[in-house]
Amino acid sequence: MTTILPEGEDVRKAARWITEERTSYPKKSDKELIESACLKFDLSPIDAEFIARFVREKLFV
């Protein structure tokens, strides 16, 4: 499956951060990780949607 990456370093940083948080804090929920990343990296709604899709597709496939 090919995913189009949105432009912006913040999205890439958020994706890396979520991956690291998932490893460090495995009991955190997907929703909690996504919301925290969106706030921490000041993501737009479109970027937030991408991050949510990233979490569903990349971390749990």
C-alpha distance matrix in Angstrom:
0.0 3.8 6.5 10.0 12.6 15.9 18.9 21.2 22.1 22.8 19.2 18.4 21.6 20.8 17.5 19.5 22.4 20.5 19.3 22.9 24.4 22.4 23.8 27.3 27.6 25.6 27.6 26.5 24.6 21.3 23.3 25.8 23.3 21.6 25.1 26.5 23.9 24.3 28.1 28.1 26.0 27.3 24.0 24.0 22.8 19.7 19.0 19.8 17.3 14.5 16.0 16.2 12.5 12.0 14.5 13.2 9.6 10.4 14.0 14.1 11.3
3.8 0.0 3.8 6.6 9.4 12.8 15.6 18.2 19.3 20.3 16.9 16.1 19.6 19.2 16.2 18.3 21.4 20.0 19.1 22.6 24.3 22.8 24.4 27.6 28.1 26.5 28.7 27.2 25.4 21.9 23.6 25.9 23.2 21.2 24.5 25.8 22.8 23.0 26.7 26.6 24.1 25.3 21.9 21.9 21.1 17.8 16.9 18.4 16.2 13.1 14.9 15.9 12.4 11.7 14.9 14.3 11.0 11.3 15.1 16.0 13.9
6.5 3.8 0.0 3.8 6.2 9.3 12.5 14.9 16.2 16.9 13.4 13.1 16.6 16.0 13.3 15.9 18.7 17.4 17.0 20.5 22.0 20.8 22.8 25.7 26.0 24.8 26.8 24.9 23.1 19.5 20.9 23.0 20.3 18.1 21.2 22.5 19.4 19.4 23.1 23.1 20.6 21.6 18.2 18.1 17.5 14.1 13.2 14.8 12.8 9.4 11.5 12.8 9.6 9.0 12.6 12.5 9.8 10.2 13.9 15.3 14.0
10.0 6.6 3.8 0.0 3.8 6.4 9.3 12.3 14.2 15.3 12.1 12.2 15.9 15.7 13.7 16.4 19.1 18.3 18.5 21.7 23.1 22.6 24.6 27.3 27.7 26.9 28.8 26.5 24.8 21.1 22.0 23.9 21.2 18.6 21.4 22.6 19.3 18.7 22.3 22.4 19.4 20.1 16.6 16.2 16.0 12.4 11.6 14.1 12.5 9.2 11.8 13.8 11.2 10.7 14.5 15.1 12.9 13.2 16.6 18.4 17.5
12.6 9.4 6.2 3.8 0.0 3.8 6.4 8.8 10.5 11.6 8.5 8.6 12.3 12.4 10.8 13.4 16.0 15.8 16.2 19.1 20.6 20.6 22.6 24.9 25.5 25.2 27.1 24.7 23.4 19.8 20.6 22.1 19.1 16.6 19.2 19.9 16.4 16.1 19.4 19.1 16.0 17.0 13.8 14.0 14.5 11.3 9.5 12.2 11.6 8.1 10.0 12.8 11.1 9.9 13.6 15.0 13.3 12.9 15.9 18.4 18.1
15.9 12.8 9.3 6.4 3.8 0.0 3.8 6.4 9.1 9.8 7.3 8.8 12.1 12.0 11.5 14.4 16.3 16.4 17.6 20.2 21.3 21.7 24.0 25.9 26.3 26.3 28.0 25.1 23.8 20.3 20.4 21.7 19.0 16.1 18.0 18.9 15.4 14.3 17.4 17.5 14.1 14.4 11.2 10.9 11.9 8.7 7.1 10.5 10.5 7.7 9.9 12.9 12.1 11.5 14.9 16.6 15.6 15.5 18.1 20.6 20.8
18.9 15.6 12.5 9.3 6.4 3.8 0.0 3.8 7.0 8.7 7.6 8.8 11.7 12.5 12.8 15.0 16.9 17.8 19.0 21.1 22.4 23.4 25.4 27.0 27.7 28.2 29.9 27.0 26.1 22.8 22.8 23.6 20.8 18.1 19.7 20.0 16.4 15.3 17.9 17.4 13.7 14.1 11.5 11.5 13.5 10.9 9.0 12.7 13.5 11.0 12.5 15.9 15.5 14.5 17.7 19.8 18.9 18.3 20.7 23.6 23.9
21.2 18.2 14.9 12.3 8.8 6.4 3.8 0.0 3.7 5.4 5.8 7.1 9.0 10.3 11.5 13.2 14.6 16.1 17.6 19.2 20.4 21.9 23.8 25.0 25.8 26.7 28.5 25.5 25.0 22.0 21.9 22.1 19.2 16.9 18.1 17.8 14.2 13.3 15.4 14.5 10.7 11.4 9.7 10.7 13.5 11.7 9.1 12.3 14.1 11.9 12.4 16.0 16.4 15.0 17.6 20.3 19.9 18.9 20.7 23.9 24.7
22.1 19.3 16.2 14.2 10.5 9.1 7.0 3.7 0.0 3.8 5.5 5.2 6.1 8.5 10.0 10.7 12.1 14.2 15.5 16.5 18.1 19.9 21.5 22.4 23.6 24.9 26.8 24.0 24.0 21.3 21.6 21.3 18.1 16.5 17.8 16.7 13.1 13.2 14.9 13.1 9.6 11.4 10.5 12.6 15.5 14.2 11.0 13.5 15.7 13.3 12.8 16.6 17.3 15.2 17.3 20.5 20.1 18.4 19.8 23.3 24.3
22.8 20.3 16.9 15.3 11.6 9.8 8.7 5.4 3.8 0.0 3.8 5.5 5.0 6.0 8.6 9.8 10.2 12.1 14.2 15.1 15.9 17.9 19.9 20.5 21.2 22.7 24.3 21.1 21.1 18.6 18.5 17.9 15.0 13.3 14.2 13.1 9.6 9.5 11.1 9.4 5.8 7.9 7.2 10.0 12.9 12.5 9.0 10.8 13.6 11.9 10.7 14.4 15.8 14.0 15.6 18.9 19.2 17.8 18.7 22.1 23.6
19.2 16.9 13.4 12.1 8.5 7.3 7.6 5.8 5.5 3.8 0.0 3.8 5.4 5.0 6.2 8.7 9.7 10.5 12.4 14.2 15.0 16.4 18.6 19.8 20.3 21.1 22.7 19.7 19.2 16.3 16.5 16.6 13.5 11.4 13.1 12.8 9.1 9.0 11.7 10.8 7.6 9.4 7.2 9.5 11.5 10.3 6.6 8.4 10.6 8.4 7.4 11.2 12.1 10.4 12.3 15.4 15.5 14.4 15.7 18.8 20.2
18.4 16.1 13.1 12.2 8.6 8.8 8.8 7.1 5.2 5.5 3.8 0.0 3.8 5.4 5.1 6.3 8.5 10.0 10.8 12.5 14.2 15.5 17.0 18.5 19.6 20.4 22.6 20.1 20.0 17.2 18.2 18.1 14.6 13.3 15.5 14.6 10.8 11.9 14.4 12.7 9.9 12.5 10.9 13.3 15.1 13.7 10.0 11.7 13.4 10.5 9.2 13.0 13.4 10.6 12.6 15.9 15.4 13.4 14.7 18.2 19.3
21.6 19.6 16.6 15.9 12.3 12.1 11.7 9.0 6.1 5.0 5.4 3.8 0.0 3.8 5.5 5.2 6.0 8.6 9.9 10.5 12.0 14.1 15.5 16.2 17.5 19.0 21.1 18.5 19.0 16.8 17.6 16.7 13.2 12.6 14.3 12.6 9.0 10.8 12.5 10.0 7.8 11.1 10.7 13.9 16.1 15.5 11.7 12.6 15.1 12.8 10.6 14.1 15.3 12.6 13.6 17.2 17.3 15.1 15.6 19.2 20.9
20.8 19.2 16.0 15.7 12.4 12.0 12.5 10.3 8.5 6.0 5.0 5.4 3.8 0.0 3.8 5.4 4.9 6.1 8.6 9.8 10.2 12.0 14.2 15.0 15.5 16.7 18.4 15.5 15.6 13.3 13.8 13.1 9.7 8.8 10.7 9.3 5.6 7.6 9.8 8.1 6.4 9.5 8.7 12.0 13.5 13.4 9.7 9.5 12.2 10.5 7.6 10.8 12.6 10.3 10.7 14.4 15.2 13.5 13.6 16.9 19.0
17.5 16.2 13.3 13.7 10.8 11.5 12.8 11.5 10.0 8.6 6.2 5.1 5.5 3.8 0.0 3.8 5.4 5.2 6.3 8.7 9.9 10.6 12.7 14.4 15.1 15.5 17.7 15.2 15.1 12.4 13.9 13.8 10.1 9.4 12.3 11.5 8.2 10.3 13.0 11.6 10.2 13.0 11.4 14.0 15.0 14.1 10.5 10.4 12.0 9.5 6.7 9.7 10.6 7.5 8.2 11.8 12.0 9.9 10.3 13.8 15.6
19.5 18.3 15.9 16.4 13.4 14.4 15.0 13.2 10.7 9.8 8.7 6.3 5.2 5.4 3.8 0.0 3.8 5.5 5.1 6.3 8.6 9.9 10.9 12.4 14.0 14.9 17.6 15.6 16.3 14.3 16.2 15.4 11.6 12.0 14.6 12.9 9.9 12.7 14.8 12.5 11.4 14.9 14.0 17.1 18.4 17.7 14.0 14.0 15.8 13.3 10.5 13.2 14.1 10.7 10.9 14.5 14.5 11.6 11.4 15.1 16.9
22.4 21.4 18.7 19.1 16.0 16.3 16.9 14.6 12.1 10.2 9.7 8.5 6.0 4.9 5.4 3.8 0.0 3.8 5.4 5.1 6.0 8.5 9.9 10.4 11.6 13.2 15.4 13.1 14.3 12.8 14.3 12.8 9.1 10.2 12.2 9.9 7.4 10.8 12.2 9.7 9.7 13.3 13.2 16.6 17.9 18.0 14.4 13.6 16.0 14.3 10.9 13.2 15.0 12.1 11.4 15.2 16.0 13.6 12.5 16.0 18.5
20.5 20.0 17.4 18.3 15.8 16.4 17.8 16.1 14.2 12.1 10.5 10.0 8.6 6.1 5.2 5.5 3.8 0.0 3.8 5.4 5.0 6.0 8.6 9.7 9.9 10.7 12.7 10.3 10.9 9.2 11.1 10.1 6.3 7.6 10.4 8.9 6.9 10.3 12.3 10.9 11.2 14.1 13.4 16.4 16.9 17.0 13.7 12.2 14.0 12.6 9.0 10.4 12.3 9.6 8.0 11.7 13.1 11.0 9.5 12.7 15.5
19.3 19.1 17.0 18.5 16.2 17.6 19.0 17.6 15.5 14.2 12.4 10.8 9.9 8.6 6.3 5.1 5.4 3.8 0.0 3.8 5.5 5.2 6.5 8.8 10.0 10.1 13.0 11.6 12.5 11.0 13.7 13.0 9.4 10.9 14.0 12.6 10.7 13.9 16.0 14.3 14.4 17.5 16.6 19.5 20.0 19.5 16.2 15.1 16.3 14.4 11.0 12.4 13.3 10.0 8.6 11.9 12.5 9.5 7.8 11.3 13.7
22.9 22.6 20.5 21.7 19.1 20.2 21.1 19.2 16.5 15.1 14.2 12.5 10.5 9.8 8.7 6.3 5.1 5.4 3.8 0.0 3.8 5.4 5.2 6.2 8.4 9.8 12.8 11.7 13.7 13.0 15.4 13.9 10.5 12.7 15.1 12.8 11.4 15.1 16.4 14.0 14.7 18.2 18.0 21.3 22.2 22.1 18.6 17.5 19.3 17.5 14.0 15.5 16.9 13.7 12.1 15.5 16.2 13.3 11.2 14.5 17.0
24.4 24.3 22.0 23.1 20.6 21.3 22.4 20.4 18.1 15.9 15.0 14.2 12.0 10.2 9.9 8.6 6.0 5.0 5.5 3.8 0.0 3.8 5.3 5.0 5.5 7.5 9.8 8.2 10.5 10.5 12.7 10.6 7.6 10.6 12.5 10.2 9.8 13.6 14.5 12.6 14.1 17.2 17.3 20.6 21.1 21.6 18.4 16.6 18.5 17.5 13.8 14.6 16.6 14.1 11.7 15.0 16.6 14.3 11.7 14.5 17.6
22.4 22.8 20.8 22.6 20.6 21.7 23.4 21.9 19.9 17.9 16.4 15.5 14.1 12.0 10.6 9.9 8.5 6.0 5.2 5.4 3.8 0.0 3.8 5.6 5.3 5.0 8.0 7.2 8.9 8.8 11.8 10.6 7.9 10.9 13.4 12.1 11.7 15.2 16.7 15.4 16.6 19.5 18.9 21.8 21.8 22.0 19.1 17.1 18.2 17.2 13.6 13.6 15.2 12.8 9.9 12.6 14.1 12.0 8.8 11.1 14.4
23.8 24.4 22.8 24.6 22.6 24.0 25.4 23.8 21.5 19.9 18.6 17.0 15.5 14.2 12.7 10.9 9.9 8.6 6.5 5.2 5.3 3.8 0.0 3.8 5.7 5.8 9.5 9.9 12.2 12.5 15.6 14.2 11.6 14.5 17.0 15.2 14.7 18.4 19.7 17.9 19.0 22.2 21.9 25.0 25.2 25.3 22.1 20.4 21.6 20.2 16.7 17.1 18.3 15.5 13.0 15.5 16.4 13.7 10.6 12.9 15.7
27.3 27.6 25.7 27.3 24.9 25.9 27.0 25.0 22.4 20.5 19.8 18.5 16.2 15.0 14.4 12.4 10.4 9.7 8.8 6.2 5.0 5.6 3.8 0.0 3.8 6.2 9.0 9.4 12.5 13.6 16.1 13.9 11.7 15.1 16.9 14.5 14.6 18.4 18.9 16.9 18.7 21.9 22.2 25.5 26.0 26.6 23.4 21.5 23.2 22.1 18.4 18.9 20.7 18.1 15.4 18.2 19.6 17.1 14.0 16.2 19.3
27.6 28.1 26.0 27.7 25.5 26.3 27.7 25.8 23.6 21.2 20.3 19.6 17.5 15.5 15.1 14.0 11.6 9.9 10.0 8.4 5.5 5.3 5.7 3.8 0.0 3.8 5.5 5.8 9.3 11.2 13.4 11.1 9.7 13.5 14.9 12.9 13.9 17.4 17.9 16.5 18.7 21.5 21.7 24.8 24.8 25.7 22.9 20.5 22.0 21.6 17.8 17.6 19.8 17.7 14.6 17.0 19.0 17.2 13.8 15.4 18.9
25.6 26.5 24.8 26.9 25.2 26.3 28.2 26.7 24.9 22.7 21.1 20.4 19.0 16.7 15.5 14.9 13.2 10.7 10.1 9.8 7.5 5.0 5.8 6.2 3.8 0.0 3.8 5.6 8.1 9.8 12.8 11.4 10.3 13.7 15.7 14.6 15.3 18.6 19.7 18.8 20.6 23.2 22.8 25.6 25.2 25.7 23.1 20.6 21.6 21.0 17.5 16.7 18.4 16.6 13.1 14.8 16.9 15.3 11.6 12.5 16.0
27.6 28.7 26.8 28.8 27.1 28.0 29.9 28.5 26.8 24.3 22.7 22.6 21.1 18.4 17.7 17.6 15.4 12.7 13.0 12.8 9.8 8.0 9.5 9.0 5.5 3.8 0.0 3.8 6.3 9.3 11.5 10.0 10.3 13.7 15.0 14.3 15.9 18.8 19.5 19.2 21.5 23.6 23.3 25.9 25.1 26.2 23.9 21.0 21.9 22.0 18.6 17.2 19.3 18.1 14.4 15.7 18.4 17.5 13.9 14.2 17.9
26.5 27.2 24.9 26.5 24.7 25.1 27.0 25.5 24.0 21.1 19.7 20.1 18.5 15.5 15.2 15.6 13.1 10.3 11.6 11.7 8.2 7.2 9.9 9.4 5.8 5.6 3.8 0.0 3.8 6.7 8.3 6.3 6.7 10.1 11.2 10.5 12.4 15.0 15.8 15.8 18.0 19.9 19.7 22.2 21.6 22.8 20.6 17.5 18.7 19.1 15.6 14.4 16.9 16.0 12.4 14.2 17.2 16.4 13.2 14.1 17.8
24.6 25.4 23.1 24.8 23.4 23.8 26.1 25.0 24.0 21.1 19.2 20.0 19.0 15.6 15.1 16.3 14.3 10.9 12.5 13.7 10.5 8.9 12.2 12.5 9.3 8.1 6.3 3.8 0.0 3.8 5.4 5.1 6.3 8.6 10.0 10.6 12.3 14.3 15.6 16.3 18.2 19.6 18.8 20.8 19.5 20.7 19.0 15.7 16.3 17.1 13.9 11.9 14.5 14.2 10.6 11.7 15.1 15.1 12.2 12.5 16.2
21.3 21.9 19.5 21.1 19.8 20.3 22.8 22.0 21.3 18.6 16.3 17.2 16.8 13.3 12.4 14.3 12.8 9.2 11.0 13.0 10.5 8.8 12.5 13.6 11.2 9.8 9.3 6.7 3.8 0.0 3.8 5.4 5.2 6.1 8.5 9.9 10.6 12.2 14.3 15.2 16.3 17.6 16.3 18.0 16.6 17.4 15.7 12.5 12.8 13.4 10.4 8.2 10.7 10.6 7.1 8.3 11.8 12.2 9.9 10.5 14.0
23.3 23.6 20.9 22.0 20.6 20.4 22.8 21.9 21.6 18.5 16.5 18.2 17.6 13.8 13.9 16.2 14.3 11.1 13.7 15.4 12.7 11.8 15.6 16.1 13.4 12.8 11.5 8.3 5.4 3.8 0.0 3.8 5.5 5.2 6.0 8.4 9.9 10.6 12.3 14.0 15.4 16.0 14.8 16.2 14.5 16.0 14.8 11.1 11.8 13.4 10.7 8.3 11.6 12.3 9.5 10.6 14.2 15.0 13.3 13.8 17.1
25.8 25.9 23.0 23.9 22.1 21.7 23.6 22.1 21.3 17.9 16.6 18.1 16.7 13.1 13.8 15.4 12.8 10.1 13.0 13.9 10.6 10.6 14.2 13.9 11.1 11.4 10.0 6.3 5.1 5.4 3.8 0.0 3.8 5.5 5.3 6.0 8.5 10.0 10.7 12.0 14.1 15.0 14.7 16.8 15.9 17.8 16.0 12.5 14.1 15.4 12.2 10.8 14.3 14.2 11.4 13.3 16.7 16.7 14.6 15.7 19.3
23.3 23.2 20.3 21.2 19.1 19.0 20.8 19.2 18.1 15.0 13.5 14.6 13.2 9.7 10.1 11.6 9.1 6.3 9.4 10.5 7.6 7.9 11.6 11.7 9.7 10.3 10.3 6.7 6.3 5.2 5.5 3.8 0.0 3.8 5.6 5.2 6.1 8.6 10.1 10.3 11.9 13.6 13.1 15.7 15.3 16.5 14.1 11.1 12.9 13.3 9.7 9.3 12.5 11.6 8.9 11.7 14.5 13.9 11.9 13.9 17.3
21.6 21.2 18.1 18.6 16.6 16.1 18.1 16.9 16.5 13.3 11.4 13.3 12.6 8.8 9.4 12.0 10.2 7.6 10.9 12.7 10.6 10.9 14.5 15.1 13.5 13.7 13.7 10.1 8.6 6.1 5.2 5.5 3.8 0.0 3.8 5.5 5.2 6.1 8.7 9.9 10.6 11.5 10.2 12.3 11.6 12.8 10.6 7.4 9.3 10.1 6.8 6.3 9.9 9.8 7.9 10.5 13.4 13.4 12.4 14.2 17.2
25.1 24.5 21.2 21.4 19.2 18.0 19.7 18.1 17.8 14.2 13.1 15.5 14.3 10.7 12.3 14.6 12.2 10.4 14.0 15.1 12.5 13.4 17.0 16.9 14.9 15.7 15.0 11.2 10.0 8.5 6.0 5.3 5.6 3.8 0.0 3.8 5.5 5.2 6.3 8.6 10.1 10.2 9.8 11.7 11.2 13.4 11.7 8.3 10.8 12.5 9.7 9.3 13.0 13.3 11.7 14.0 17.0 17.2 16.1 17.8 20.9
26.5 25.8 22.5 22.6 19.9 18.9 20.0 17.8 16.7 13.1 12.8 14.6 12.6 9.3 11.5 12.9 9.9 8.9 12.6 12.8 10.2 12.1 15.2 14.5 12.9 14.6 14.3 10.5 10.6 9.9 8.4 6.0 5.2 5.5 3.8 0.0 3.8 5.5 5.3 5.9 8.5 9.6 10.3 13.2 13.6 15.6 13.2 10.5 13.5 14.4 11.1 11.6 15.2 14.5 12.9 15.8 18.5 17.9 16.5 18.7 21.9
23.9 22.8 19.4 19.3 16.4 15.4 16.4 14.2 13.1 9.6 9.1 10.8 9.0 5.6 8.2 9.9 7.4 6.9 10.7 11.4 9.8 11.7 14.7 14.6 13.9 15.3 15.9 12.4 12.3 10.6 9.9 8.5 6.1 5.2 5.5 3.8 0.0 3.8 5.4 5.0 5.9 7.9 7.9 11.2 12.1 13.4 10.4 8.4 11.6 11.7 8.5 10.0 13.2 12.1 11.2 14.6 16.6 15.8 14.9 17.7 20.5
24.3 23.0 19.4 18.7 16.1 14.3 15.3 13.3 13.2 9.5 9.0 11.9 10.8 7.6 10.3 12.7 10.8 10.3 13.9 15.1 13.6 15.2 18.4 18.4 17.4 18.6 18.8 15.0 14.3 12.2 10.6 10.0 8.6 6.1 5.2 5.5 3.8 0.0 3.8 5.6 5.5 5.5 4.9 7.8 8.7 10.6 8.2 6.1 9.8 10.7 8.4 9.8 13.1 12.9 12.6 15.5 17.6 17.4 17.2 19.6 22.2
28.1 26.7 23.1 22.3 19.4 17.4 17.9 15.4 14.9 11.1 11.7 14.4 12.5 9.8 13.0 14.8 12.2 12.3 16.0 16.4 14.5 16.7 19.7 18.9 17.9 19.7 19.5 15.8 15.6 14.3 12.3 10.7 10.1 8.7 6.3 5.3 5.4 3.8 0.0 3.8 5.6 5.0 6.9 9.7 11.1 13.6 11.5 9.7 13.3 14.4 12.1 13.4 16.8 16.5 15.9 18.9 21.2 20.8 20.1 22.6 25.4
28.1 26.6 23.1 22.4 19.1 17.5 17.4 14.5 13.1 9.4 10.8 12.7 10.0 8.1 11.6 12.5 9.7 10.9 14.3 14.0 12.6 15.4 17.9 16.9 16.5 18.8 19.2 15.8 16.3 15.2 14.0 12.0 10.3 9.9 8.6 5.9 5.0 5.6 3.8 0.0 3.8 5.7 8.1 11.6 13.7 15.5 12.7 11.5 15.2 15.4 12.7 14.7 17.8 16.7 16.2 19.6 21.5 20.4 19.7 22.6 25.4
26.0 24.1 20.6 19.4 16.0 14.1 13.7 10.7 9.6 5.8 7.6 9.9 7.8 6.4 10.2 11.4 9.7 11.2 14.4 14.7 14.1 16.6 19.0 18.7 18.7 20.6 21.5 18.0 18.2 16.3 15.4 14.1 11.9 10.6 10.1 8.5 5.9 5.5 5.6 3.8 0.0 3.8 5.5 9.3 11.9 13.1 10.1 9.9 13.6 13.3 11.2 13.9 16.6 15.3 15.7 19.1 20.5 19.4 19.4 22.4 24.8
27.3 25.3 21.6 20.1 17.0 14.4 14.1 11.4 11.4 7.9 9.4 12.5 11.1 9.5 13.0 14.9 13.3 14.1 17.5 18.2 17.2 19.5 22.2 21.9 21.5 23.2 23.6 19.9 19.6 17.6 16.0 15.0 13.6 11.5 10.2 9.6 7.9 5.5 5.0 5.7 3.8 0.0 3.8 6.7 9.6 11.6 9.4 9.2 13.0 13.5 12.2 14.4 17.2 16.8 17.3 20.3 21.9 21.5 21.6 24.4 26.7
24.0 21.9 18.2 16.6 13.8 11.2 11.5 9.7 10.5 7.2 7.2 10.9 10.7 8.7 11.4 14.0 13.2 13.4 16.6 18.0 17.3 18.9 21.9 22.2 21.7 22.8 23.3 19.7 18.8 16.3 14.8 14.7 13.1 10.2 9.8 10.3 7.9 4.9 6.9 8.1 5.5 3.8 0.0 3.8 6.6 7.9 5.6 5.9 9.4 9.9 9.2 11.6 14.0 13.9 14.9 17.6 19.0 18.9 19.5 22.1 24.1
24.0 21.9 18.1 16.2 14.0 10.9 11.5 10.7 12.6 10.0 9.5 13.3 13.9 12.0 14.0 17.1 16.6 16.4 19.5 21.3 20.6 21.8 25.0 25.5 24.8 25.6 25.9 22.2 20.8 18.0 16.2 16.8 15.7 12.3 11.7 13.2 11.2 7.8 9.7 11.6 9.3 6.7 3.8 0.0 3.8 5.4 5.1 6.0 8.6 9.8 10.4 12.2 14.2 15.0 16.4 18.5 19.8 20.3 21.4 23.6 25.2
22.8 21.1 17.5 16.0 14.5 11.9 13.5 13.5 15.5 12.9 11.5 15.1 16.1 13.5 15.0 18.4 17.9 16.9 20.0 22.2 21.1 21.8 25.2 26.0 24.8 25.2 25.1 21.6 19.5 16.6 14.5 15.9 15.3 11.6 11.2 13.6 12.1 8.7 11.1 13.7 11.9 9.6 6.6 3.8 0.0 3.8 5.4 4.9 6.2 8.7 9.8 10.4 12.4 14.1 15.3 16.7 18.3 19.4 20.5 22.2 23.8
19.7 17.8 14.1 12.4 11.3 8.7 10.9 11.7 14.2 12.5 10.3 13.7 15.5 13.4 14.1 17.7 18.0 17.0 19.5 22.1 21.6 22.0 25.3 26.6 25.7 25.7 26.2 22.8 20.7 17.4 16.0 17.8 16.5 12.8 13.4 15.6 13.4 10.6 13.6 15.5 13.1 11.6 7.9 5.4 3.8 0.0 3.8 5.4 5.1 6.4 8.8 9.9 10.8 12.4 14.5 15.6 16.5 17.7 19.4 21.1 22.2
19.0 16.9 13.2 11.6 9.5 7.1 9.0 9.1 11.0 9.0 6.6 10.0 11.7 9.7 10.5 14.0 14.4 13.7 16.2 18.6 18.4 19.1 22.1 23.4 22.9 23.1 23.9 20.6 19.0 15.7 14.8 16.0 14.1 10.6 11.7 13.2 10.4 8.2 11.5 12.7 10.1 9.4 5.6 5.1 5.4 3.8 0.0 3.8 5.4 5.0 6.2 8.6 9.8 10.3 12.4 14.3 15.1 15.6 17.1 19.3 20.6
19.8 18.4 14.8 14.1 12.2 10.5 12.7 12.3 13.5 10.8 8.4 11.7 12.6 9.5 10.4 14.0 13.6 12.2 15.1 17.5 16.6 17.1 20.4 21.5 20.5 20.6 21.0 17.5 15.7 12.5 11.1 12.5 11.1 7.4 8.3 10.5 8.4 6.1 9.7 11.5 9.9 9.2 5.9 6.0 4.9 5.4 3.8 0.0 3.8 5.4 5.0 6.2 8.6 9.6 10.6 12.5 14.2 14.9 15.8 17.7 19.5
17.3 16.2 12.8 12.5 11.6 10.5 13.5 14.1 15.7 13.6 10.6 13.4 15.1 12.2 12.0 15.8 16.0 14.0 16.3 19.3 18.5 18.2 21.6 23.2 22.0 21.6 21.9 18.7 16.3 12.8 11.8 14.1 12.9 9.3 10.8 13.5 11.6 9.8 13.3 15.2 13.6 13.0 9.4 8.6 6.2 5.1 5.4 3.8 0.0 3.8 5.4 5.1 6.3 8.6 10.0 10.8 12.2 13.8 15.1 16.4 17.8
14.5 13.1 9.4 9.2 8.1 7.7 11.0 11.9 13.3 11.9 8.4 10.5 12.8 10.5 9.5 13.3 14.3 12.6 14.4 17.5 17.5 17.2 20.2 22.1 21.6 21.0 22.0 19.1 17.1 13.4 13.4 15.4 13.3 10.1 12.5 14.4 11.7 10.7 14.4 15.4 13.3 13.5 9.9 9.8 8.7 6.4 5.0 5.4 3.8 0.0 3.8 5.4 5.1 6.1 8.7 9.9 10.3 11.3 13.2 15.1 16.0
16.0 14.9 11.5 11.8 10.0 9.9 12.5 12.4 12.8 10.7 7.4 9.2 10.6 7.6 6.7 10.5 10.9 9.0 11.0 14.0 13.8 13.6 16.7 18.4 17.8 17.5 18.6 15.6 13.9 10.4 10.7 12.2 9.7 6.8 9.7 11.1 8.5 8.4 12.1 12.7 11.2 12.2 9.2 10.4 9.8 8.8 6.2 5.0 5.4 3.8 0.0 3.8 5.4 4.8 6.2 8.7 9.8 10.0 11.0 13.3 15.0
16.2 15.9 12.8 13.8 12.8 12.9 15.9 16.0 16.6 14.4 11.2 13.0 14.1 10.8 9.7 13.2 13.2 10.4 12.4 15.5 14.6 13.6 17.1 18.9 17.6 16.7 17.2 14.4 11.9 8.2 8.3 10.8 9.3 6.3 9.3 11.6 10.0 9.8 13.4 14.7 13.9 14.4 11.6 12.2 10.4 9.9 8.6 6.2 5.1 5.4 3.8 0.0 3.8 5.4 5.2 6.4 8.7 10.0 10.5 11.8 13.7
12.5 12.4 9.6 11.2 11.1 12.1 15.5 16.4 17.3 15.8 12.1 13.4 15.3 12.6 10.6 14.1 15.0 12.3 13.3 16.9 16.6 15.2 18.3 20.7 19.8 18.4 19.3 16.9 14.5 10.7 11.6 14.3 12.5 9.9 13.0 15.2 13.2 13.1 16.8 17.8 16.6 17.2 14.0 14.2 12.4 10.8 9.8 8.6 6.3 5.1 5.4 3.8 0.0 3.8 5.4 5.1 5.9 8.0 9.7 10.6 11.6
12.0 11.7 9.0 10.7 9.9 11.5 14.5 15.0 15.2 14.0 10.4 10.6 12.6 10.3 7.5 10.7 12.1 9.6 10.0 13.7 14.1 12.8 15.5 18.1 17.7 16.6 18.1 16.0 14.2 10.6 12.3 14.2 11.6 9.8 13.3 14.5 12.1 12.9 16.5 16.7 15.3 16.8 13.9 15.0 14.1 12.4 10.3 9.6 8.6 6.1 4.8 5.4 3.8 0.0 3.8 5.5 5.3 5.4 7.3 9.4 10.4
14.5 14.9 12.6 14.5 13.6 14.9 17.7 17.6 17.3 15.6 12.3 12.6 13.6 10.7 8.2 10.9 11.4 8.0 8.6 12.1 11.7 9.9 13.0 15.4 14.6 13.1 14.4 12.4 10.6 7.1 9.5 11.4 8.9 7.9 11.7 12.9 11.2 12.6 15.9 16.2 15.7 17.3 14.9 16.4 15.3 14.5 12.4 10.6 10.0 8.7 6.2 5.2 5.4 3.8 0.0 3.8 5.7 5.7 5.3 7.2 9.6
13.2 14.3 12.5 15.1 15.0 16.6 19.8 20.3 20.5 18.9 15.4 15.9 17.2 14.4 11.8 14.5 15.2 11.7 11.9 15.5 15.0 12.6 15.5 18.2 17.0 14.8 15.7 14.2 11.7 8.3 10.6 13.3 11.7 10.5 14.0 15.8 14.6 15.5 18.9 19.6 19.1 20.3 17.6 18.5 16.7 15.6 14.3 12.5 10.8 9.9 8.7 6.4 5.1 5.5 3.8 0.0 3.8 6.1 6.2 5.9 7.6
9.6 11.0 9.8 12.9 13.3 15.6 18.9 19.9 20.1 19.2 15.5 15.4 17.3 15.2 12.0 14.5 16.0 13.1 12.5 16.2 16.6 14.1 16.4 19.6 19.0 16.9 18.4 17.2 15.1 11.8 14.2 16.7 14.5 13.4 17.0 18.5 16.6 17.6 21.2 21.5 20.5 21.9 19.0 19.8 18.3 16.5 15.1 14.2 12.2 10.3 9.8 8.7 5.9 5.3 5.7 3.8 0.0 3.8 6.0 6.0 5.8
10.4 11.3 10.2 13.2 12.9 15.5 18.3 18.9 18.4 17.8 14.4 13.4 15.1 13.5 9.9 11.6 13.6 11.0 9.5 13.3 14.3 12.0 13.7 17.1 17.2 15.3 17.5 16.4 15.1 12.2 15.0 16.7 13.9 13.4 17.2 17.9 15.8 17.4 20.8 20.4 19.4 21.5 18.9 20.3 19.4 17.7 15.6 14.9 13.8 11.3 10.0 10.0 8.0 5.4 5.7 6.1 3.8 0.0 3.8 5.8 5.9
14.0 15.1 13.9 16.6 15.9 18.1 20.7 20.7 19.8 18.7 15.7 14.7 15.6 13.6 10.3 11.4 12.5 9.5 7.8 11.2 11.7 8.8 10.6 14.0 13.8 11.6 13.9 13.2 12.2 9.9 13.3 14.6 11.9 12.4 16.1 16.5 14.9 17.2 20.1 19.7 19.4 21.6 19.5 21.4 20.5 19.4 17.1 15.8 15.1 13.2 11.0 10.5 9.7 7.3 5.3 6.2 6.0 3.8 0.0 3.8 6.1
14.1 16.0 15.3 18.4 18.4 20.6 23.6 23.9 23.3 22.1 18.8 18.2 19.2 16.9 13.8 15.1 16.0 12.7 11.3 14.5 14.5 11.1 12.9 16.2 15.4 12.5 14.2 14.1 12.5 10.5 13.8 15.7 13.9 14.2 17.8 18.7 17.7 19.6 22.6 22.6 22.4 24.4 22.1 23.6 22.2 21.1 19.3 17.7 16.4 15.1 13.3 11.8 10.6 9.4 7.2 5.9 6.0 5.8 3.8 0.0 3.8
11.3 13.9 14.0 17.5 18.1 20.8 23.9 24.7 24.3 23.6 20.2 19.3 20.9 19.0 15.6 16.9 18.5 15.5 13.7 17.0 17.6 14.4 15.7 19.3 18.9 16.0 17.9 17.8 16.2 14.0 17.1 19.3 17.3 17.2 20.9 21.9 20.5 22.2 25.4 25.4 24.8 26.7 24.1 25.2 23.8 22.2 20.6 19.5 17.8 16.0 15.0 13.7 11.6 10.4 9.6 7.6 5.8 5.9 6.1 3.8 0.0
